[in-house]
Amino acid sequence: MMSLLADPDGPPTEQFQAWLAVISLLIGTMPFIVPSLGDQERTDDISLAVAKKLLG
């Protein structure tokens, strides 16, 4: 999956951003980690927005 998000031979910064994007989505499935984000639907939207931003 990571090779779809970032070129394995690309800059390390892009690879790291791809990993952070995936982690953002995973954290979004666990709203208890950052309860101040609100309900599950809002948390999903926020985590997806962050992932998209990281991937450019």
PDB file of N, CA, C, O and CB in Angstrom:
ATOM      1  N   MET A   1       0.817  -1.186   0.000  1.00  0.00           N
ATOM      2  CA  MET A   1       0.000   0.000   0.000  1.00  0.00           C
ATOM      3  C   MET A   1       0.864   1.253   0.000  1.00  0.00           C
ATOM      4  O   MET A   1       0.527   2.240  -0.655  1.00  0.00           O
ATOM      5  CB  MET A   1      -0.931  -0.004   1.194  1.00  0.00           C
ATOM      6  N   MET A   2       1.959   1.221   0.719  1.00  0.00           N
ATOM      7  CA  MET A   2       2.809   2.414   0.803  1.00  0.00           C
ATOM      8  C   MET A   2       3.380   2.776  -0.565  1.00  0.00           C
ATOM      9  O   MET A   2       3.582   3.955  -0.858  1.00  0.00           O
ATOM     10  CB  MET A   2       3.950   2.190   1.808  1.00  0.00           C
ATOM     11  N   SER A   3       3.643   1.776  -1.403  1.00  0.00           N
ATOM     12  CA  SER A   3       4.184   2.083  -2.726  1.00  0.00           C
ATOM     13  C   SER A   3       3.148   2.788  -3.605  1.00  0.00           C
ATOM     14  O   SER A   3       3.507   3.419  -4.599  1.00  0.00           O
ATOM     15  CB  SER A   3       4.665   0.801  -3.411  1.00  0.00           C
ATOM     16  N   LEU A   4       1.877   2.684  -3.248  1.00  0.00           N
ATOM     17  CA  LEU A   4       0.843   3.420  -3.968  1.00  0.00           C
ATOM     18  C   LEU A   4       0.787   4.884  -3.527  1.00  0.00           C
ATOM     19  O   LEU A   4       0.405   5.763  -4.299  1.00  0.00           O
ATOM     20  CB  LEU A   4      -0.518   2.757  -3.756  1.00  0.00           C
ATOM     21  N   LEU A   5       1.167   5.123  -2.300  1.00  0.00           N
ATOM     22  CA  LEU A   5       1.096   6.476  -1.747  1.00  0.00           C
ATOM     23  C   LEU A   5       2.369   7.280  -1.974  1.00  0.00           C
ATOM     24  O   LEU A   5       2.326   8.506  -2.073  1.00  0.00           O
ATOM     25  CB  LEU A   5       0.806   6.410  -0.274  1.00  0.00           C
ATOM     26  N   ALA A   6       3.495   6.591  -2.057  1.00  0.00           N
ATOM     27  CA  ALA A   6       4.774   7.280  -2.256  1.00  0.00           C
ATOM     28  C   ALA A   6       5.725   6.358  -3.005  1.00  0.00           C
ATOM     29  O   ALA A   6       5.742   5.147  -2.785  1.00  0.00           O
ATOM     30  CB  ALA A   6       5.393   7.721  -0.895  1.00  0.00           C
ATOM     31  N   ASP A   7       6.498   6.937  -3.873  1.00  0.00           N
ATOM     32  CA  ASP A   7       7.501   6.187  -4.631  1.00  0.00           C
ATOM     33  C   ASP A   7       8.546   5.620  -3.667  1.00  0.00           C
ATOM     34  O   ASP A   7       9.188   6.381  -2.942  1.00  0.00           O
ATOM     35  CB  ASP A   7       8.178   7.092  -5.709  1.00  0.00           C
ATOM     36  N   PRO A   8       8.725   4.287  -3.648  1.00  0.00           N
ATOM     37  CA  PRO A   8       9.702   3.685  -2.742  1.00  0.00           C
ATOM     38  C   PRO A   8      11.127   4.213  -2.957  1.00  0.00           C
ATOM     39  O   PRO A   8      11.954   4.181  -2.046  1.00  0.00           O
ATOM     40  CB  PRO A   8       9.689   2.183  -2.912  1.00  0.00           C
ATOM     41  N   ASP A   9      11.397   4.691  -4.160  1.00  0.00           N
ATOM     42  CA  ASP A   9      12.722   5.243  -4.445  1.00  0.00           C
ATOM     43  C   ASP A   9      12.731   6.763  -4.348  1.00  0.00           C
ATOM     44  O   ASP A   9      13.743   7.404  -4.634  1.00  0.00           O
ATOM     45  CB  ASP A   9      13.186   4.811  -5.831  1.00  0.00           C
ATOM     46  N   GLY A  10      11.604   7.335  -3.945  1.00  0.00           N
ATOM     47  CA  GLY A  10      11.483   8.787  -3.855  1.00  0.00           C
ATOM     48  C   GLY A  10      12.151   9.342  -2.605  1.00  0.00           C
ATOM     49  O   GLY A  10      12.753   8.609  -1.820  1.00  0.00           O
ATOM     50  N   PRO A  11      12.030  10.641  -2.446  1.00  0.00           N
ATOM     51  CA  PRO A  11      12.642  11.296  -1.287  1.00  0.00           C
ATOM     52  C   PRO A  11      12.088  10.744   0.033  1.00  0.00           C
ATOM     53  O   PRO A  11      10.898  10.449   0.145  1.00  0.00           O
ATOM     54  CB  PRO A  11      12.413  12.813  -1.358  1.00  0.00           C
ATOM     55  N   PRO A  12      12.956  10.613   1.009  1.00  0.00           N
ATOM     56  CA  PRO A  12      12.512  10.112   2.317  1.00  0.00           C
ATOM     57  C   PRO A  12      11.389  10.954   2.925  1.00  0.00           C
ATOM     58  O   PRO A  12      10.540  10.431   3.646  1.00  0.00           O
ATOM     59  CB  PRO A  12      13.686  10.072   3.278  1.00  0.00           C
ATOM     60  N   THR A  13      11.385  12.237   2.638  1.00  0.00           N
ATOM     61  CA  THR A  13      10.336  13.108   3.174  1.00  0.00           C
ATOM     62  C   THR A  13       8.966  12.672   2.668  1.00  0.00           C
ATOM     63  O   THR A  13       8.009  12.624   3.441  1.00  0.00           O
ATOM     64  CB  THR A  13      10.601  14.575   2.790  1.00  0.00           C
ATOM     65  N   GLU A  14       8.860  12.356   1.386  1.00  0.00           N
ATOM     66  CA  GLU A  14       7.585  11.910   0.823  1.00  0.00           C
ATOM     67  C   GLU A  14       7.172  10.559   1.392  1.00  0.00           C
ATOM     68  O   GLU A  14       5.990  10.329   1.647  1.00  0.00           O
ATOM     69  CB  GLU A  14       7.675  11.829  -0.700  1.00  0.00           C
ATOM     70  N   GLN A  15       8.126   9.675   1.591  1.00  0.00           N
ATOM     71  CA  GLN A  15       7.819   8.372   2.171  1.00  0.00           C
ATOM     72  C   GLN A  15       7.299   8.532   3.599  1.00  0.00           C
ATOM     73  O   GLN A  15       6.345   7.867   4.003  1.00  0.00           O
ATOM     74  CB  GLN A  15       9.063   7.466   2.151  1.00  0.00           C
ATOM     75  N   PHE A  16       7.938   9.419   4.352  1.00  0.00           N
ATOM     76  CA  PHE A  16       7.518   9.667   5.732  1.00  0.00           C
ATOM     77  C   PHE A  16       6.118  10.283   5.765  1.00  0.00           C
ATOM     78  O   PHE A  16       5.302   9.923   6.613  1.00  0.00           O
ATOM     79  CB  PHE A  16       8.527  10.593   6.447  1.00  0.00           C
ATOM     80  N   GLN A  17       5.841  11.200   4.856  1.00  0.00           N
ATOM     81  CA  GLN A  17       4.510  11.810   4.787  1.00  0.00           C
ATOM     82  C   GLN A  17       3.456  10.758   4.473  1.00  0.00           C
ATOM     83  O   GLN A  17       2.349  10.816   5.009  1.00  0.00           O
ATOM     84  CB  GLN A  17       4.477  12.926   3.726  1.00  0.00           C
ATOM     85  N   ALA A  18       3.776   9.811   3.625  1.00  0.00           N
ATOM     86  CA  ALA A  18       2.839   8.739   3.308  1.00  0.00           C
ATOM     87  C   ALA A  18       2.551   7.901   4.551  1.00  0.00           C
ATOM     88  O   ALA A  18       1.400   7.545   4.805  1.00  0.00           O
ATOM     89  CB  ALA A  18       3.394   7.852   2.177  1.00  0.00           C
ATOM     90  N   TRP A  19       3.568   7.591   5.311  1.00  0.00           N
ATOM     91  CA  TRP A  19       3.372   6.838   6.558  1.00  0.00           C
ATOM     92  C   TRP A  19       2.507   7.629   7.531  1.00  0.00           C
ATOM     93  O   TRP A  19       1.621   7.066   8.174  1.00  0.00           O
ATOM     94  CB  TRP A  19       4.730   6.498   7.210  1.00  0.00           C
ATOM     95  N   LEU A  20       2.755   8.921   7.641  1.00  0.00           N
ATOM     96  CA  LEU A  20       1.955   9.753   8.533  1.00  0.00           C
ATOM     97  C   LEU A  20       0.494   9.820   8.083  1.00  0.00           C
ATOM     98  O   LEU A  20      -0.416   9.863   8.911  1.00  0.00           O
ATOM     99  CB  LEU A  20       2.543  11.158   8.606  1.00  0.00           C
ATOM    100  N   ALA A  21       0.281   9.827   6.778  1.00  0.00           N
ATOM    101  CA  ALA A  21      -1.094   9.832   6.257  1.00  0.00           C
ATOM    102  C   ALA A  21      -1.829   8.568   6.692  1.00  0.00           C
ATOM    103  O   ALA A  21      -2.981   8.640   7.119  1.00  0.00           O
ATOM    104  CB  ALA A  21      -1.095   9.947   4.713  1.00  0.00           C
ATOM    105  N   VAL A  22      -1.186   7.433   6.588  1.00  0.00           N
ATOM    106  CA  VAL A  22      -1.802   6.168   7.010  1.00  0.00           C
ATOM    107  C   VAL A  22      -2.059   6.188   8.512  1.00  0.00           C
ATOM    108  O   VAL A  22      -3.124   5.772   8.968  1.00  0.00           O
ATOM    109  CB  VAL A  22      -0.900   4.962   6.635  1.00  0.00           C
ATOM    110  N   ILE A  23      -1.095   6.667   9.276  1.00  0.00           N
ATOM    111  CA  ILE A  23      -1.258   6.739  10.733  1.00  0.00           C
ATOM    112  C   ILE A  23      -2.411   7.666  11.086  1.00  0.00           C
ATOM    113  O   ILE A  23      -3.162   7.392  12.022  1.00  0.00           O
ATOM    114  CB  ILE A  23       0.046   7.224  11.410  1.00  0.00           C
ATOM    115  N   SER A  24      -2.559   8.765  10.342  1.00  0.00           N
ATOM    116  CA  SER A  24      -3.678   9.680  10.576  1.00  0.00           C
ATOM    117  C   SER A  24      -5.011   8.959  10.426  1.00  0.00           C
ATOM    118  O   SER A  24      -5.919   9.142  11.238  1.00  0.00           O
ATOM    119  CB  SER A  24      -3.611  10.867   9.608  1.00  0.00           C
ATOM    120  N   LEU A  25      -5.125   8.142   9.390  1.00  0.00           N
ATOM    121  CA  LEU A  25      -6.367   7.398   9.182  1.00  0.00           C
ATOM    122  C   LEU A  25      -6.605   6.382  10.297  1.00  0.00           C
ATOM    123  O   LEU A  25      -7.741   6.184  10.729  1.00  0.00           O
ATOM    124  CB  LEU A  25      -6.338   6.687   7.829  1.00  0.00           C
ATOM    125  N   LEU A  26      -5.543   5.747  10.756  1.00  0.00           N
ATOM    126  CA  LEU A  26      -5.681   4.779  11.844  1.00  0.00           C
ATOM    127  C   LEU A  26      -6.113   5.465  13.138  1.00  0.00           C
ATOM    128  O   LEU A  26      -6.982   4.963  13.851  1.00  0.00           O
ATOM    129  CB  LEU A  26      -4.362   4.028  12.062  1.00  0.00           C
ATOM    130  N   ILE A  27      -5.514   6.592  13.432  1.00  0.00           N
ATOM    131  CA  ILE A  27      -5.886   7.332  14.638  1.00  0.00           C
ATOM    132  C   ILE A  27      -7.340   7.790  14.543  1.00  0.00           C
ATOM    133  O   ILE A  27      -8.051   7.840  15.547  1.00  0.00           O
ATOM    134  CB  ILE A  27      -4.948   8.547  14.845  1.00  0.00           C
ATOM    135  N   GLY A  28      -7.772   8.122  13.335  1.00  0.00           N
ATOM    136  CA  GLY A  28      -9.159   8.535  13.145  1.00  0.00           C
ATOM    137  C   GLY A  28     -10.171   7.471  13.503  1.00  0.00           C
ATOM    138  O   GLY A  28     -11.324   7.793  13.791  1.00  0.00           O
ATOM    139  N   THR A  29      -9.769   6.209  13.493  1.00  0.00           N
ATOM    140  CA  THR A  29     -10.687   5.127  13.866  1.00  0.00           C
ATOM    141  C   THR A  29     -10.758   4.933  15.375  1.00  0.00           C
ATOM    142  O   THR A  29     -11.555   4.137  15.873  1.00  0.00           O
ATOM    143  CB  THR A  29     -10.260   3.826  13.204  1.00  0.00           C
ATOM    144  N   MET A  30      -9.914   5.672  16.100  1.00  0.00           N
ATOM    145  CA  MET A  30      -9.867   5.559  17.560  1.00  0.00           C
ATOM    146  C   MET A  30     -10.099   6.922  18.202  1.00  0.00           C
ATOM    147  O   MET A  30      -9.153   7.547  18.681  1.00  0.00           O
ATOM    148  CB  MET A  30      -8.513   4.973  18.019  1.00  0.00           C
ATOM    149  N   PRO A  31     -11.349   7.392  18.217  1.00  0.00           N
ATOM    150  CA  PRO A  31     -11.624   8.741  18.698  1.00  0.00           C
ATOM    151  C   PRO A  31     -11.247   8.961  20.164  1.00  0.00           C
ATOM    152  O   PRO A  31     -11.097  10.103  20.597  1.00  0.00           O
ATOM    153  CB  PRO A  31     -13.074   9.047  18.510  1.00  0.00           C
ATOM    154  N   PHE A  32     -11.096   7.883  20.925  1.00  0.00           N
ATOM    155  CA  PHE A  32     -10.731   8.042  22.331  1.00  0.00           C
ATOM    156  C   PHE A  32      -9.302   8.565  22.500  1.00  0.00           C
ATOM    157  O   PHE A  32      -8.935   9.018  23.584  1.00  0.00           O
ATOM    158  CB  PHE A  32     -10.883   6.715  23.059  1.00  0.00           C
ATOM    159  N   ILE A  33      -8.497   8.506  21.438  1.00  0.00           N
ATOM    160  CA  ILE A  33      -7.128   9.018  21.519  1.00  0.00           C
ATOM    161  C   ILE A  33      -7.142  10.544  21.594  1.00  0.00           C
ATOM    162  O   ILE A  33      -6.379  11.143  22.352  1.00  0.00           O
ATOM    163  CB  ILE A  33      -6.292   8.543  20.303  1.00  0.00           C
ATOM    164  N   VAL A  34      -8.015  11.165  20.802  1.00  0.00           N
ATOM    165  CA  VAL A  34      -8.144  12.623  20.816  1.00  0.00           C
ATOM    166  C   VAL A  34      -9.639  12.946  20.959  1.00  0.00           C
ATOM    167  O   VAL A  34     -10.291  13.321  19.984  1.00  0.00           O
ATOM    168  CB  VAL A  34      -7.528  13.278  19.502  1.00  0.00           C
ATOM    169  N   PRO A  35     -10.174  12.798  22.173  1.00  0.00           N
ATOM    170  CA  PRO A  35     -11.619  12.955  22.353  1.00  0.00           C
ATOM    171  C   PRO A  35     -12.132  14.354  22.027  1.00  0.00           C
ATOM    172  O   PRO A  35     -13.323  14.520  21.763  1.00  0.00           O
ATOM    173  CB  PRO A  35     -11.985  12.616  23.762  1.00  0.00           C
ATOM    174  N   SER A  36     -11.282  15.339  22.038  1.00  0.00           N
ATOM    175  CA  SER A  36     -11.729  16.708  21.766  1.00  0.00           C
ATOM    176  C   SER A  36     -12.141  16.915  20.302  1.00  0.00           C
ATOM    177  O   SER A  36     -12.716  17.953  19.973  1.00  0.00           O
ATOM    178  CB  SER A  36     -10.624  17.690  22.128  1.00  0.00           C
ATOM    179  N   LEU A  37     -11.859  15.948  19.419  1.00  0.00           N
ATOM    180  CA  LEU A  37     -12.237  16.086  18.014  1.00  0.00           C
ATOM    181  C   LEU A  37     -13.736  15.904  17.794  1.00  0.00           C
ATOM    182  O   LEU A  37     -14.264  16.344  16.773  1.00  0.00           O
ATOM    183  CB  LEU A  37     -11.476  15.083  17.176  1.00  0.00           C
ATOM    184  N   GLY A  38     -14.414  15.278  18.713  1.00  0.00           N
ATOM    185  CA  GLY A  38     -15.857  15.112  18.580  1.00  0.00           C
ATOM    186  C   GLY A  38     -16.250  13.687  18.281  1.00  0.00           C
ATOM    187  O   GLY A  38     -15.537  12.744  18.623  1.00  0.00           O
ATOM    188  N   ASP A  39     -17.404  13.536  17.633  1.00  0.00           N
ATOM    189  CA  ASP A  39     -17.938  12.200  17.366  1.00  0.00           C
ATOM    190  C   ASP A  39     -17.153  11.484  16.259  1.00  0.00           C
ATOM    191  O   ASP A  39     -16.253  12.061  15.649  1.00  0.00           O
ATOM    192  CB  ASP A  39     -19.416  12.294  16.979  1.00  0.00           C
ATOM    193  N   GLN A  40     -17.508  10.228  16.014  1.00  0.00           N
ATOM    194  CA  GLN A  40     -16.754   9.401  15.065  1.00  0.00           C
ATOM    195  C   GLN A  40     -16.786   9.966  13.648  1.00  0.00           C
ATOM    196  O   GLN A  40     -15.767   9.959  12.958  1.00  0.00           O
ATOM    197  CB  GLN A  40     -17.304   7.986  15.059  1.00  0.00           C
ATOM    198  N   GLU A  41     -17.940  10.453  13.211  1.00  0.00           N
ATOM    199  CA  GLU A  41     -18.028  10.987  11.850  1.00  0.00           C
ATOM    200  C   GLU A  41     -17.118  12.211  11.688  1.00  0.00           C
ATOM    201  O   GLU A  41     -16.434  12.349  10.674  1.00  0.00           O
ATOM    202  CB  GLU A  41     -19.490  11.358  11.511  1.00  0.00           C
ATOM    203  N   ARG A  42     -17.113  13.072  12.660  1.00  0.00           N
ATOM    204  CA  ARG A  42     -16.243  14.263  12.597  1.00  0.00           C
ATOM    205  C   ARG A  42     -14.777  13.844  12.639  1.00  0.00           C
ATOM    206  O   ARG A  42     -13.956  14.393  11.905  1.00  0.00           O
ATOM    207  CB  ARG A  42     -16.556  15.240  13.769  1.00  0.00           C
ATOM    208  N   THR A  43     -14.445  12.882  13.486  1.00  0.00           N
ATOM    209  CA  THR A  43     -13.076  12.389  13.579  1.00  0.00           C
ATOM    210  C   THR A  43     -12.629  11.779  12.252  1.00  0.00           C
ATOM    211  O   THR A  43     -11.494  11.984  11.822  1.00  0.00           O
ATOM    212  CB  THR A  43     -12.955  11.355  14.707  1.00  0.00           C
ATOM    213  N   ASP A  44     -13.529  11.027  11.602  1.00  0.00           N
ATOM    214  CA  ASP A  44     -13.218  10.452  10.287  1.00  0.00           C
ATOM    215  C   ASP A  44     -12.891  11.552   9.279  1.00  0.00           C
ATOM    216  O   ASP A  44     -11.904  11.471   8.547  1.00  0.00           O
ATOM    217  CB  ASP A  44     -14.398   9.599   9.775  1.00  0.00           C
ATOM    218  N   ASP A  45     -13.738  12.578   9.258  1.00  0.00           N
ATOM    219  CA  ASP A  45     -13.535  13.685   8.323  1.00  0.00           C
ATOM    220  C   ASP A  45     -12.212  14.398   8.570  1.00  0.00           C
ATOM    221  O   ASP A  45     -11.491  14.734   7.630  1.00  0.00           O
ATOM    222  CB  ASP A  45     -14.682  14.679   8.428  1.00  0.00           C
ATOM    223  N   ILE A  46     -11.902  14.623   9.832  1.00  0.00           N
ATOM    224  CA  ILE A  46     -10.657  15.319  10.183  1.00  0.00           C
ATOM    225  C   ILE A  46      -9.449  14.474   9.796  1.00  0.00           C
ATOM    226  O   ILE A  46      -8.502  14.989   9.201  1.00  0.00           O
ATOM    227  CB  ILE A  46     -10.620  15.643  11.693  1.00  0.00           C
ATOM    228  N   SER A  47      -9.469  13.194  10.124  1.00  0.00           N
ATOM    229  CA  SER A  47      -8.310  12.345   9.821  1.00  0.00           C
ATOM    230  C   SER A  47      -8.104  12.200   8.315  1.00  0.00           C
ATOM    231  O   SER A  47      -6.966  12.148   7.850  1.00  0.00           O
ATOM    232  CB  SER A  47      -8.480  10.961  10.460  1.00  0.00           C
ATOM    233  N   LEU A  48      -9.199  12.133   7.545  1.00  0.00           N
ATOM    234  CA  LEU A  48      -9.083  12.061   6.103  1.00  0.00           C
ATOM    235  C   LEU A  48      -8.531  13.363   5.532  1.00  0.00           C
ATOM    236  O   LEU A  48      -7.710  13.336   4.615  1.00  0.00           O
ATOM    237  CB  LEU A  48     -10.434  11.743   5.481  1.00  0.00           C
ATOM    238  N   ALA A  49      -8.968  14.490   6.059  1.00  0.00           N
ATOM    239  CA  ALA A  49      -8.461  15.787   5.606  1.00  0.00           C
ATOM    240  C   ALA A  49      -6.962  15.916   5.867  1.00  0.00           C
ATOM    241  O   ALA A  49      -6.218  16.427   5.029  1.00  0.00           O
ATOM    242  CB  ALA A  49      -9.214  16.927   6.303  1.00  0.00           C
ATOM    243  N   VAL A  50      -6.527  15.446   7.038  1.00  0.00           N
ATOM    244  CA  VAL A  50      -5.092  15.503   7.367  1.00  0.00           C
ATOM    245  C   VAL A  50      -4.303  14.588   6.435  1.00  0.00           C
ATOM    246  O   VAL A  50      -3.242  14.970   5.940  1.00  0.00           O
ATOM    247  CB  VAL A  50      -4.848  15.100   8.847  1.00  0.00           C
ATOM    248  N   ALA A  51      -4.817  13.379   6.194  1.00  0.00           N
ATOM    249  CA  ALA A  51      -4.129  12.441   5.308  1.00  0.00           C
ATOM    250  C   ALA A  51      -3.989  13.024   3.901  1.00  0.00           C
ATOM    251  O   ALA A  51      -2.924  12.934   3.291  1.00  0.00           O
ATOM    252  CB  ALA A  51      -4.885  11.100   5.256  1.00  0.00           C
ATOM    253  N   LYS A  52      -5.060  13.618   3.392  1.00  0.00           N
ATOM    254  CA  LYS A  52      -5.007  14.225   2.057  1.00  0.00           C
ATOM    255  C   LYS A  52      -3.991  15.360   2.001  1.00  0.00           C
ATOM    256  O   LYS A  52      -3.261  15.509   1.021  1.00  0.00           O
ATOM    257  CB  LYS A  52      -6.390  14.743   1.652  1.00  0.00           C
ATOM    258  N   LYS A  53      -3.955  16.150   3.053  1.00  0.00           N
ATOM    259  CA  LYS A  53      -3.005  17.265   3.104  1.00  0.00           C
ATOM    260  C   LYS A  53      -1.559  16.744   3.084  1.00  0.00           C
ATOM    261  O   LYS A  53      -0.699  17.298   2.399  1.00  0.00           O
ATOM    262  CB  LYS A  53      -3.250  18.126   4.373  1.00  0.00           C
ATOM    263  N   LEU A  54      -1.312  15.684   3.839  1.00  0.00           N
ATOM    264  CA  LEU A  54       0.031  15.103   3.873  1.00  0.00           C
ATOM    265  C   LEU A  54       0.455  14.541   2.522  1.00  0.00           C
ATOM    266  O   LEU A  54       1.628  14.596   2.154  1.00  0.00           O
ATOM    267  CB  LEU A  54       0.095  14.010   4.919  1.00  0.00           C
ATOM    268  N   LEU A  55      -0.510  14.004   1.792  1.00  0.00           N
ATOM    269  CA  LEU A  55      -0.194  13.404   0.502  1.00  0.00           C
ATOM    270  C   LEU A  55      -0.162  14.432  -0.632  1.00  0.00           C
ATOM    271  O   LEU A  55       0.219  14.117  -1.760  1.00  0.00           O
ATOM    272  CB  LEU A  55      -1.202  12.323   0.181  1.00  0.00           C
ATOM    273  N   GLY A  56      -0.562  15.643  -0.320  1.00  0.00           N
ATOM    274  CA  GLY A  56      -0.490  16.724  -1.312  1.00  0.00           C
ATOM    275  C   GLY A  56      -1.628  16.672  -2.199  1.00  0.00           C
ATOM    276  O   GLY A  56      -1.745  17.501  -3.102  1.00  0.00           O
TER     277      GLY A  56
END
